[in-house]
Amino acid sequence: MSIEIRYTVMSPEVRGEKVTGPPPHMPGPPPAAGPAAPPSKNTLAKRLNTLDKKTVYLVDTGFGGSYNFMLQLQIWFKENMPSVTTVRKRKPGNVFMDDNNELWEEVKVKGDAVVLGVAG
């Protein structure tokens, strides 16, 4: 039904006619994909029970506005959760690629949690 409503709104020439199947200007289902990729062996870190007395890295990706976002987040932690230590860092290298592991190694050794931030 949502496709019918959207198609009617987007294509006024339909004018109440019953719409079946995908509209002519919209692609059909995607072609069949090849064999599925094996599941990743990487998993998310276990959730912490508390941030009390923990170190949280606030990582700025370098994308527009992320510096200010992380700065505001650091101020929020200082005012609302003063027992949390925050460390603001800028991710080195390209904004859109994970091309430097030094920062992630530091976070693993010295940090308890990380907020990776983008803005826009």
Helices and strands as residue ranges (DSSP letters): H 2-10, G 12-14, E 55-60, H 66-80, E 85-90, H 102-110, E 113-117
